[in-house]
Amino acid sequence: MSKDRLIYLPLGGAGEIGMNAYVYGYGAPGKERLILVDLGVTFPDMETTPGVDLIMPDVAWLVENRDRLEAIFITHAHEDHVGAIGRLWEHLRVPVYARVFTAHHAARKMEEAGQNPDEVQVVGSWPEVVTAGPFKVSFVPISHSIPESAGLVIDTPAGRVAHTGDFKIDPEPGVGEAFDEELWKQATQGRVKALMCDSTNVFSMKPGRSEAGLVSEITKLVENAPHMVVATTFASNVARVRTLAEAGRAAGRSVCLLGRAMRRMIEASVETGVLTDFPKTITPEDARDIPRENLMLIVTGSQGERRAATAQLSRGKYLGLEMAEGDTFLFSSKVIPGNERGVIRIMNAFSEMGVDLVADDDRYHVSGHANRPDLERMHRIVNPEVVVPMHGEHRHLREHAKVAKENGFQSIVVVNGAVVDLTGSAPHVVEHVETDRTYLDGSKLIGALDGIVRDRIRMALNGHVLVNVIMEDDAPLGEPWVELMGLAEIGNSKAPLVDVLEEDLNQFLMRAKDRTLADDDALEEELRRIVRKSAQDEIGKKPEVTVVISRLEA
């Protein structure tokens, strides 16, 4: 009989920042009972995923093994940890566990996707335990840039695992629990087989700074600004939003929140009890009547999102409010890699308006993730047999493993799809699971390998030609006609490209052999080849081509 084993399998978040989904299993090889930790999203870009709305983990392996899955545990309410729960839960159909604030967001996502929000169950913090098959799981409070974050202590017959989730070591986070070293020592006391640990800021060499350290600098900036102040930050960073609002009130300004995500996050924080003292705000309608020097706006869109309040203000008015020369715009945030172009475009638009920009300034932002010294401190607190880096690009994982080894811990780099056996004294990869991505495209879920997005990219790069041909008795009825999309209209011959293509296609049809004219596949291939060659000669592009052949019945 096969010996039971404890396995770890990341389906997302290991080799990338975002789209977190981590599987733990215990039992006989191939028959392990499973739990899933987090089910998040990442965001598309126009270069690689044009038109896509969200990107989620490929859970095909989990769906195939759904009868072995016991539960889903969500560590916190950031989109890259909870964002896919509504869309993917229907394929998994197991209980979802989270603390109250996170559960509030998870339940809303379930409801928005047409699923039963009651499948999300609220759990208290350690020492409360959830039993899921062979697993006993506790939520251990930890500080991060969103309220009520938690790591997990996962007890199994093969030993204990500590899963940090996203975290920082912050004694004064403002909103949510401070990092409690003694609590973590108690929750992880005894033998910890493995520590799965956040790797995001492993290259930052200085200890992380507290959220509380920003209060005086932000207050000073708002007090000294001569005209209207607008500030943006991550809507989920409730502590920062409160700091900004308090700075506005301290400066004698009326404060207005702009953006649905911002208002929704504050309302959820109040409703779930994690926020009890948020300053009074005014509506956008009332804000229009306030003198500029007495007004502060706190807005969504710190990452350049086109539909968010920041981008809309940069393009003109938003809800009747607009920026003017001499106003101050504060980016109290860090630009996530990949978003630089959109943010810089917005900054330049504000600059052209004469707005004073404050950005990339450590006086007004601190990270929500642990820097290298803080990661090392967590290693010492938990004192695991092995450190397994997670939540990071490959370079982050590799560097984190190197740091752990330098401090005397075993470590192993585990990427998405790698199944690691944690049972013995030396963790090792035992197999690989095929992993990819699932796209939310409009209202439909599509696979990354389905070809839909690939075709969209090819059309964006090369343009598109539609060719229509009518056949009667295996002979052309009239001349072919062509429609262009995304291509230059005049080619090197100085003639309209449509005319050139139609003439070349007609010449071919006049001399084509009967067997080609009678075979749709052969005819389509020849027409496509001629269009691509002629377009290459005329405009230097080989477009995507759709051929429509209509045959009239006798």
C-alpha positions, -999 to 999 in steps of 0.1 A, spaced: 0 0 0 13 35 -9 25 56 19 5 88 26 21 121 16 17 158 21 19 178 -12 19 214 -23 9 226 -57 7 262 -68 -17 268 -97 -10 306 -97 11 331 -79 44 311 -80 64 327 -108 42 357 -111 27 384 -88 -10 379 -88 -35 352 -96 -28 333 -64 -41 298 -60 -23 272 -39 -33 236 -34 -24 214 -4 -30 177 -4 -27 148 20 -32 111 14 -20 82 -8 -3 94 -40 -30 104 -66 -57 101 -40 -48 129 -16 -76 150 0 -72 186 -11 -77 221 0 -72 253 -20 -58 285 -5 -69 317 -24 -84 320 -58 -74 353 -74 -70 372 -106 -45 392 -125 -51 419 -150 -48 420 -188 -28 443 -210 -32 454 -245 0 438 -258 -7 402 -247 -44 400 -238 -63 427 -258 -100 429 -250 -97 404 -220 -115 416 -188 -97 394 -162 -72 366 -161 -77 337 -137 -59 304 -129 -66 274 -149 -83 251 -125 -88 222 -149 -68 199 -127 -89 208 -97 -121 202 -116 -109 168 -127 -102 160 -90 -132 179 -76 -144 148 -56 -111 151 -36 -114 189 -28 -126 197 7 -127 235 9 -113 268 -2 -97 292 23 -92 329 14 -65 348 32 -76 384 24 -97 405 2 -73 417 -25 -83 409 -60 -53 387 -67 -65 364 -38 -103 365 -40 -111 380 -74 -118 347 -92 -140 330 -65 -173 341 -81 -164 329 -116 -147 297 -108 -166 284 -77 -193 268 -98 -167 244 -112 -155 234 -77 -186 237 -55 -170 233 -20 -173 255 11 -154 288 12 -139 300 45 -127 335 53 -127 361 81 -155 385 82 -142 414 61 -128 390 35 -159 369 35 -180 401 29 -161 406 -4 -161 370 -14 -198 367 -8 -204 398 -30 -183 383 -58 -203 351 -56 -236 370 -57 -224 391 -87 -216 359 -106 -250 344 -98 -237 320 -72 -251 315 -36 -232 339 -13 -241 316 16 -214 292 4 -189 317 20 -186 309 57 -172 334 82 -145 320 105 -128 336 135 -91 339 140 -67 315 157 -71 294 179 -104 287 161 -100 257 138 -117 246 106 -115 209 99 -115 200 62 -108 163 57 -74 156 71 -66 193 75 -71 215 105 -68 252 94 -65 283 115 -65 320 104 -37 339 121 -40 377 119 -12 395 101 -6 430 89 -9 440 52 -23 469 31 -59 457 35 -79 451 67 -81 418 84 -55 399 65 -45 365 77 -19 338 73 -28 302 78 -16 275 101 -24 242 84 -21 210 105 -19 176 88 -10 141 99 24 147 82 31 179 100 23 216 102 25 241 74 25 279 79 12 299 49 19 337 54 -3 350 26 7 386 18 21 403 48 43 430 62 56 435 97 38 467 109 33 475 145 9 504 136 -10 496 104 -37 522 112 -66 499 102 -66 461 109 -44 442 133 -8 450 140 18 423 134 20 403 166 52 383 169 41 365 201 9 354 185 28 339 155 52 322 178 23 306 197 4 297 166 34 280 150 51 266 181 65 232 178 77 216 147 68 234 115 75 214 84 72 242 58 68 280 57 52 292 25 62 328 24 55 360 5 84 370 -18 73 403 -33 98 426 -17 128 403 -13 150 427 -32 142 456 -8 171 456 16 158 480 43 133 470 69 97 479 59 82 511 73 49 515 92 18 530 77 17 553 108 49 570 96 30 586 67 5 606 87 25 637 95 40 640 60 7 636 42 -10 661 66 18 686 60 14 683 22 -24 688 23 -22 717 46 4 736 25 -13 730 -9 -26 764 -22 -56 750 -42 -76 718 -45 -59 686 -35 -66 653 -52 -50 620 -40 -52 585 -53 -42 552 -37 -53 516 -38 -90 516 -28 -84 485 -7 -58 503 14 -84 515 39 -58 528 63 -43 550 37 -77 563 26 -84 572 62 -50 589 66 -57 610 35 -92 618 47 -80 628 81 -53 650 66 -80 668 45 -102 674 76 -72 686 96 -64 711 69 -100 724 71 -110 709 38 -142 691 28 -134 655 17 -151 637 -12 -146 601 -22 -147 595 -60 -150 561 -75 -172 531 -68 -144 509 -56 -133 535 -30 -168 540 -16 -176 503 -16 -144 495 3 -150 521 30 -187 510 33 -176 474 37 -150 483 63 -177 502 83 -203 474 78 -179 447 90 -166 467 120 -130 470 109 -134 508 106 -153 529 131 -139 564 128 -138 575 92 -140 613 87 -173 627 74 -173 631 36 -195 651 11 -211 640 -21 -197 650 -56 -227 672 -60 -219 692 -29 -182 692 -38 -189 713 -69 -200 742 -47 -170 742 -24 -141 767 -31 -111 748 -45 -88 758 -17 -112 741 8 -117 708 -11 -99 675 -11 -108 646 -34 -97 610 -28 -101 591 -60 -97 556 -76 -73 548 -104 -38 548 -90 -27 523 -116 -39 543 -146 -72 523 -151 -90 540 -180 -124 541 -165 -114 551 -129 -118 586 -115 -81 595 -119 -81 588 -157 -114 606 -162 -102 637 -144 -71 637 -166 -93 637 -197 -116 665 -185 -145 664 -161 -157 637 -138 -191 640 -121 -189 678 -127 -155 681 -111 -123 691 -129 -86 698 -123 -72 733 -127 -38 751 -128 -23 752 -93 -41 721 -80 -21 693 -64 -24 657 -74 -8 631 -50 -1 595 -61 0 578 -26 8 545 -42 34 525 -61 30 518 -98 27 480 -103 51 468 -130 33 468 -163 11 498 -155 38 525 -160 27 536 -195 -9 543 -184 1 562 -153 27 583 -171 1 592 -197 -22 605 -169 6 624 -152 15 642 -185 -21 651 -190 -23 667 -156 10 684 -161 -4 700 -193 -32 714 -172 -7 730 -148 -14 706 -120 14 700 -95 22 663 -93 36 645 -63 46 609 -71 73 583 -65 79 598 -31 85 575 -1 72 602 23 37 594 10 36 556 4 48 524 21 45 489 7 22 463 21 48 436 17 77 425 39 111 436 28 141 412 30 150 419 67 113 413 76 112 380 56 143 369 75 126 378 108 95 357 98 118 328 90 133 330 125 98 334 142 84 303 125 117 284 124 105 259 97 123 228 84 120 244 49 111 278 34 91 276 2 89 311 -15 56 320 -31 38 351 -44 65 364 -67 81 363 -101 107 336 -107 135 360 -98 118 368 -65 113 331 -56 149 322 -65 163 352 -45 141 343 -15 153 307 -16 189 320 -16 183 342 14 167 314 33 196 290 26 222 317 36 204 318 70 206 280 75 171 270 62 164 244 35 146 260 6 131 250 -27 119 270 -57 84 258 -67 67 272 -97 31 269 -110 22 234 -119 50 217 -98 38 191 -72 61 191 -42 62 162 -17 68 178 17 66 146 37 102 136 40 132 155 53 141 169 18 111 183 -1 112 175 -38 92 179 -70 74 146 -78 53 155 -108 40 184 -129 4 194 -136 -4 213 -168 -13 249 -158 -22 279 -179 -47 308 -176 -84 313 -179 -96 345 -195 -129 363 -187 -137 377 -221 -169 397 -219 -192 373 -201 -175 341 -211 -146 321 -197 -121 310 -224 -89 291 -223 -55 308 -230 -49 281 -256 -83 284 -273 -68 307 -300 -93 335 -295 -69 360 -280 -41 349 -303 -63 356 -333 -72 390 -319 -35 399 -315 -28 388 -350 -56 410 -364 -44 439 -343 -8 435 -357 -16 427 -393 -51 441 -401 -79 420 -417 -92 414 -452 -126 399 -460 -129 383 -495 -164 374 -509 -167 352 -539 -200 339 -554 -198 306 -575 -224 292 -598 -218 258 -615 -182 259 -603 -176 292 -621 -173 327 -606 -205 347 -608 -191 382 -612 -159 395 -597 -148 390 -561 -151 419 -537 -129 428 -508 -134 447 -475 -104 461 -455 -101 466 -417 -70 482 -401 -50 486 -433 -37 515 -454 -61 523 -482 -35 532 -508 -5 510 -517 28 514 -535 12 514 -569 -8 546 -558 -40 527 -565 -66 519 -539 -56 486 -521 -91 473 -525 -89 477 -563 -55 460 -565 -66 430 -544 -99 426 -563 -81 427 -597 -54 402 -586 -81 378 -572 -102 382 -604 -72 374 -626 -66 342 -606 -103 331 -609 -102 336 -646 -73 312 -650 -79 287 -622 -83 251 -630 -117 235 -627 -108 212 -599 -96 242 -578 -128 261 -585 -148 230 -574 -130 225 -541 -138 251 -515 -108 243 -493 -83 246 -522 -100 277 -536 -100 294 -502 -63 286 -496 -53 301 -530 -74 333 -525 -59 338 -491 -23 333 -505 -29 359 -532 -43 385 -508 -14 381 -484 12 383 -513 -4 413 -530 -8 432 -497 28 425 -488 39 440 -522 16 470 -518 18 479 -482 44 456 -466 19 438 -444 5 402 -445 -30 406 -432 -53 380 -417 -78 369 -444 -113 356 -442 -127 341 -474 -164 336 -478 -174 314 -508 -211 313 -516 -223 286 -541 -256 290 -558 -276 259 -563 -289 251 -598 
